[in-house]
Amino acid sequence: MIRELFVEADNDEIKIALLEDKNLVELNKEKNNLQFSVGDVYLGRVKKIIPGLNAAFVDVGYFKDAFLHYLDLGPQFVSLQRYLTQALNQNHFNPSLNIFEPSPDISKNGKINQILKSGQPIVVQIAKEPISTKGPRLTSEISIPGRNIVLIPFSNKVSVSQKIKSAEERQRLKYLVESLLPDNYGAIVRTACEGKNVNDLDAELRELIKKWESSFANLYQKTPPALILSELDRTHAILRDMLNESFTNIFVNDKQIAQTMRSFVQSIEPEKEKIIRLYQGKTALFEQFGINKQIKSLFGRTVTLKSGIYLVIEHTEALHVIDVNSGHRQVNENDQEQNALEVNLIAAEEIARQLRLRDLGGIIVIDFIDMYKAENKKILYDRMKKLMEKDRAKHNILPLSKFGLMQITRQRVRPEINIVTTEKCPNCNGTGKSSSTILISSQIEAYIEYLAQKTPYKFFHIKANPYVAAYLKNGLLSLRFKWMIKFKRFIKISSVYQMPFHEYHVFNFYGQEIDL
């Protein structure tokens, strides 16, 4: 499998697309000022205890208080609070956990009002980003992820990924990590750790422990709510979690991001540094590599497959429903059961891709084409489980019910990706009536004249539909040339293929849109 990563940055956000064999499988959008990402550790303050829910609301700086359930406190919560108190008091505080005396575990059946009280400071980690009208979901079982190991303070257990197939290798890694860990630290050995030697693991453990201890060393200077430890941004998190020999190219359109990515990859997989390429083409990165076209075709209520099969995806507050339709696919009239199986297997592959692409979470109900043979239902169930193995989100798949429905639960830690693929007609603005196309050049000319009078800019970059752009640039004495003489401004005109006929935008020399 060939994997390629594309990172397109602009003034407002960073878009990250992961392609497998040229097919878009993951899409992430990250605002440049994004806060409250999964994995961020905060010094919060308890705002309100809710005994009926056995939970508390915590102020971490979000406009809505975050939610913390008793079961998410973690067994060593009392030890964490003692450690926090010492760090805040700063009375000869030593952040090293291997000299810290832990407290007994809290009861699994305890009450939150016996552990927490309003107003007290508390260390929490974002488990779910704010979704819809809900604030962040929190946990106090802190974990610090690395490339090969996830460090868990105040724990004494070492777990090894079950995706490492060899029992001998799992046992070797467990013994190795146990021998390297100081007291009061636990760890989860990740799949990427397979085959690593003691020097690699020791260096990474030291780095993760240093990251934890240094974040508490100066904690006395902070007042809740405050960020203590930040998770990597989505670009680096994807590289940390997924970078392997199947990655062939990483394209980035921003020089600074490319440099930081090279530094990061140098620290985890030095031999992969050369695959990071800075894209400097004039066409937008996603446009150049056909990613925008894939986005338009893969999002929306209806998703059509090449074979004629199509999916209808509906969303509600509680769940997502996917309906499989055979469409105009050519079928064998003599064997409807086999036809249904073939359609369902093709649809299952696209559904597994859509779950990752849209990052759908919660309950997903899939209405497959009806099948009657038990062996065919098992084939479909096994195929879906196999396809979902590549999904990094935790999930659970149930066999087909007697109604032909498959139920999937998938971990939701951030809002789903929802891209509107329909547009209000710019020609008629939704009215059904359009102004004459001959007037478009006059409208642009009038707008350029207005900008020339109202702004100090000497450079205007017009982006328009290819037909309009060609009309404006056509001939030696083109309209563009005449406007440059008339308004004494340098004018550049570019084509944007996805731009509707009557739409245009004007930018300054620095690529910022001029909107008066």
HUHUKA-V677248 format. One record per residue. N is the residue number from 1. RES is the residue in three letters. NEAR is the number of other C-alpha atoms within 12 Angstrom. Layout:
n res near
N RES NEAR
N RES NEAR
//
This chain:
n res near
1 MET 14
2 ILE 19
3 ARG 27
4 GLU 35
5 LEU 42
6 PHE 47
7 VAL 43
8 GLU 39
9 ALA 30
10 ASP 24
11 ASN 16
12 ASP 14
13 GLU 20
14 ILE 28
15 LYS 34
16 ILE 38
17 ALA 39
18 LEU 39
19 LEU 33
20 GLU 23
21 ASP 16
22 LYS 22
23 ASN 28
24 LEU 36
25 VAL 35
26 GLU 40
27 LEU 40
28 ASN 34
29 LYS 32
30 GLU 29
31 LYS 21
32 ASN 17
33 ASN 13
34 LEU 21
35 GLN 29
36 PHE 42
37 SER 34
38 VAL 35
39 GLY 36
40 ASP 36
41 VAL 36
42 TYR 42
43 LEU 39
44 GLY 38
45 ARG 31
46 VAL 33
47 LYS 27
48 LYS 25
49 ILE 29
50 ILE 23
51 PRO 20
52 GLY 13
53 LEU 17
54 ASN 25
55 ALA 32
56 ALA 39
57 PHE 38
58 VAL 42
59 ASP 36
60 VAL 38
61 GLY 24
62 TYR 28
63 PHE 16
64 LYS 21
65 ASP 27
66 ALA 38
67 PHE 39
68 LEU 41
69 HIS 33
70 TYR 33
71 LEU 26
72 ASP 27
73 LEU 38
74 GLY 35
75 PRO 29
76 GLN 32
77 PHE 34
78 VAL 27
79 SER 30
80 LEU 37
81 GLN 28
82 ARG 25
83 TYR 35
84 LEU 36
85 THR 23
86 GLN 24
87 ALA 31
88 LEU 29
89 ASN 19
90 GLN 19
91 ASN 13
92 HIS 13
93 PHE 24
94 ASN 22
95 PRO 30
96 SER 28
97 LEU 34
98 ASN 20
99 ILE 15
100 PHE 22
101 GLU 17
102 PRO 25
103 SER 18
104 PRO 16
105 ASP 20
106 ILE 23
107 SER 18
108 LYS 17
109 ASN 15
110 GLY 21
111 LYS 23
112 ILE 31
113 ASN 20
114 GLN 19
115 ILE 31
116 LEU 31
117 LYS 22
118 SER 22
119 GLY 18
120 GLN 26
121 PRO 32
122 ILE 46
123 VAL 46
124 VAL 48
125 GLN 39
126 ILE 41
127 ALA 34
128 LYS 29
129 GLU 30
130 PRO 29
131 ILE 24
132 SER 15
133 THR 13
134 LYS 21
135 GLY 29
136 PRO 39
137 ARG 37
138 LEU 44
139 THR 36
140 SER 38
141 GLU 34
142 ILE 38
143 SER 35
144 ILE 36
145 PRO 32
146 GLY 40
147 ARG 37
148 ASN 37
149 ILE 43
150 VAL 38
151 LEU 40
152 ILE 34
153 PRO 42
154 PHE 39
155 SER 33
156 ASN 25
157 LYS 24
158 VAL 30
159 SER 28
160 VAL 33
161 SER 25
162 GLN 18
163 LYS 19
164 ILE 22
165 LYS 14
166 SER 16
167 ALA 15
168 GLU 14
169 GLU 23
170 ARG 28
171 GLN 22
172 ARG 24
173 LEU 36
174 LYS 31
175 TYR 21
176 LEU 29
177 VAL 39
178 GLU 30
179 SER 21
180 LEU 27
181 LEU 35
182 PRO 26
183 ASP 23
184 ASN 28
185 TYR 37
186 GLY 35
187 ALA 41
188 ILE 34
189 VAL 39
190 ARG 31
191 THR 30
192 ALA 31
193 CYS 35
194 GLU 30
195 GLY 23
196 LYS 25
197 ASN 18
198 VAL 23
199 ASN 14
200 ASP 26
201 LEU 35
202 ASP 24
203 ALA 23
204 GLU 31
205 LEU 36
206 ARG 24
207 GLU 23
208 LEU 30
209 ILE 36
210 LYS 21
211 LYS 26
212 TRP 33
213 GLU 27
214 SER 21
215 SER 30
216 PHE 34
217 ALA 28
218 ASN 23
219 LEU 32
220 TYR 23
221 GLN 16
222 LYS 22
223 THR 22
224 PRO 28
225 PRO 29
226 ALA 29
227 LEU 30
228 ILE 35
229 LEU 34
230 SER 28
231 GLU 31
232 LEU 28
233 ASP 31
234 ARG 33
235 THR 40
236 HIS 29
237 ALA 25
238 ILE 31
239 LEU 39
240 ARG 30
241 ASP 25
242 MET 29
243 LEU 36
244 ASN 27
245 GLU 18
246 SER 18
247 PHE 29
248 THR 26
249 ASN 29
250 ILE 37
251 PHE 40
252 VAL 35
253 ASN 30
254 ASP 27
255 LYS 20
256 GLN 14
257 ILE 28
258 ALA 29
259 GLN 20
260 THR 22
261 MET 38
262 ARG 29
263 SER 21
264 PHE 28
265 VAL 30
266 GLN 20
267 SER 22
268 ILE 29
269 GLU 27
270 PRO 17
271 GLU 19
272 LYS 25
273 GLU 28
274 LYS 21
275 ILE 28
276 ILE 35
277 ARG 27
278 LEU 26
279 TYR 25
280 GLN 16
281 GLY 16
282 LYS 14
283 THR 19
284 ALA 28
285 LEU 30
286 PHE 34
287 GLU 22
288 GLN 21
289 PHE 25
290 GLY 22
291 ILE 30
292 ASN 29
293 LYS 18
294 GLN 29
295 ILE 33
296 LYS 24
297 SER 24
298 LEU 37
299 PHE 33
300 GLY 25
301 ARG 25
302 THR 25
303 VAL 31
304 THR 30
305 LEU 27
306 LYS 18
307 SER 22
308 GLY 19
309 ILE 33
310 TYR 32
311 LEU 36
312 VAL 30
313 ILE 31
314 GLU 24
315 HIS 22
316 THR 16
317 GLU 17
318 ALA 16
319 LEU 21
320 HIS 31
321 VAL 31
322 ILE 35
323 ASP 32
324 VAL 38
325 ASN 31
326 SER 31
327 GLY 23
328 HIS 14
329 ARG 20
330 GLN 15
331 VAL 20
332 ASN 14
333 GLU 11
334 ASN 9
335 ASP 12
336 GLN 19
337 GLU 22
338 GLN 24
339 ASN 24
340 ALA 33
341 LEU 33
342 GLU 32
343 VAL 36
344 ASN 40
345 LEU 33
346 ILE 32
347 ALA 38
348 ALA 37
349 GLU 30
350 GLU 35
351 ILE 44
352 ALA 35
353 ARG 31
354 GLN 41
355 LEU 45
356 ARG 35
357 LEU 34
358 ARG 34
359 ASP 34
360 LEU 41
361 GLY 35
362 GLY 29
363 ILE 26
364 ILE 35
365 VAL 35
366 ILE 38
367 ASP 31
368 PHE 40
369 ILE 36
370 ASP 31
371 MET 30
372 TYR 20
373 LYS 18
374 ALA 18
375 GLU 16
376 ASN 26
377 LYS 32
378 LYS 23
379 ILE 22
380 LEU 36
381 TYR 32
382 ASP 22
383 ARG 26
384 MET 36
385 LYS 26
386 LYS 17
387 LEU 25
388 MET 28
389 GLU 20
390 LYS 22
391 ASP 27
392 ARG 24
393 ALA 23
394 LYS 21
395 HIS 27
396 ASN 22
397 ILE 29
398 LEU 25
399 PRO 27
400 LEU 31
401 SER 22
402 LYS 16
403 PHE 17
404 GLY 29
405 LEU 27
406 MET 36
407 GLN 28
408 ILE 34
409 THR 25
410 ARG 30
411 GLN 25
412 ARG 31
413 VAL 29
414 ARG 34
415 PRO 26
416 GLU 31
417 ILE 28
418 ASN 25
419 ILE 22
420 VAL 15
421 THR 19
422 THR 14
423 GLU 17
424 LYS 14
425 CYS 17
426 PRO 22
427 ASN 22
428 CYS 18
429 ASN 15
430 GLY 11
431 THR 11
432 GLY 11
433 LYS 12
434 SER 17
435 SER 16
436 SER 14
437 THR 20
438 ILE 15
439 LEU 16
440 ILE 26
441 SER 30
442 SER 18
443 GLN 20
444 ILE 32
445 GLU 27
446 ALA 17
447 TYR 25
448 ILE 38
449 GLU 23
450 TYR 19
451 LEU 26
452 ALA 27
453 GLN 16
454 LYS 14
455 THR 19
456 PRO 15
457 TYR 26
458 LYS 22
459 PHE 28
460 PHE 36
461 HIS 31
462 ILE 36
463 LYS 34
464 ALA 31
465 ASN 26
466 PRO 24
467 TYR 26
468 VAL 33
469 ALA 33
470 ALA 23
471 TYR 24
472 LEU 33
473 LYS 26
474 ASN 17
475 GLY 12
476 LEU 11
477 LEU 14
478 SER 19
479 LEU 26
480 ARG 33
481 PHE 22
482 LYS 20
483 TRP 29
484 MET 26
485 ILE 15
486 LYS 17
487 PHE 25
488 LYS 20
489 ARG 26
490 PHE 24
491 ILE 35
492 LYS 28
493 ILE 34
494 SER 29
495 SER 29
496 VAL 26
497 TYR 24
498 GLN 23
499 MET 23
500 PRO 24
501 PHE 31
502 HIS 30
503 GLU 31
504 TYR 35
505 HIS 31
506 VAL 31
507 PHE 28
508 ASN 27
509 PHE 19
510 TYR 15
511 GLY 18
512 GLN 18
513 GLU 20
514 ILE 26
515 ASP 15
516 LEU 14
//
